[in-house]
Amino acid sequence: MAIPKVNLAKVKRKKGFVYQVDYTINGKRHREVIGSNKYSAELYRTRIQNKIMDGKLEIPAQQKKEVHSGFI
């Protein structure tokens, strides 16, 4: 089993820099902004990577949208 790739990026915003975690689960990309502290972002990245490896991180199921035609 390959080690999952969880990227940590420093992103410039209007009020300064923040750290962002970027990872993929089942082909779906997830990005989360952690904050301005690099140490906390590294800990969060490691925690997410371990959860993915253990299979504990799951994507919530999407609800199906009903389309109504307007005619009854």
C-alpha positions, 0 to 999 in steps of 0.5 A, spaced: 500 500 500 502 506 498 503 512 503 497 517 501 500 524 499 497 529 503 500 536 501 501 542 506 501 549 502 502 556 505 497 560 501 497 568 501 491 571 503 489 579 504 491 579 512 497 574 511 499 567 510 495 561 512 497 554 511 492 549 507 492 541 507 490 538 500 489 531 500 485 526 495 480 520 498 477 515 493 478 520 487 475 526 490 480 532 492 479 535 499 482 542 501 482 545 508 485 551 511 488 550 518 491 557 520 497 561 520 501 556 525 506 552 521 507 547 527 499 546 528 498 545 520 504 539 520 501 536 526 494 536 522 497 533 516 500 528 520 493 526 523 490 526 516 495 522 513 495 517 519 487 516 518 487 515 511 492 509 512 488 506 517 482 507 513 478 511 518 477 517 514 470 517 510 467 521 505 460 523 507 455 520 502 452 525 498 444 526 498 441 525 491 437 531 488 430 531 486 428 534 480 421 537 479 418 538 473 413 543 475 407 539 472 403 535 477 
